[in-house]
Amino acid sequence: MALKKNFITGSIEVPFKTQETRIRNDRQSVFQIVRDLVQAQFILGDEELTRRLWQDVSDREIDIDRVINLMYTCSCHEDNDEMTEVDENYQKTGLIG
């Protein structure tokens, strides 16, 4: 008896609203990691926590330059509007700062 495999080829279209939600959720999780890194690295000076957070960035395959850009370019890491503006600029241009 031969088994027949049916494969669906082509790309799966994700509705725009779903893509927008995914991007927003991704951005918020990146912002939270950045805030945690700023707290651990700059305020607390906690080397172990900093190391674990950077490992989390690596494990989640988050763009390291994106994180560094947010850490050093934003003057207020609690300001979502500023962080969004800085992040969107980085996403469009790929330039830090």
Order of alpha helices (4+ residues) and beta strands (2+ residues): alpha-alpha-alpha-alpha
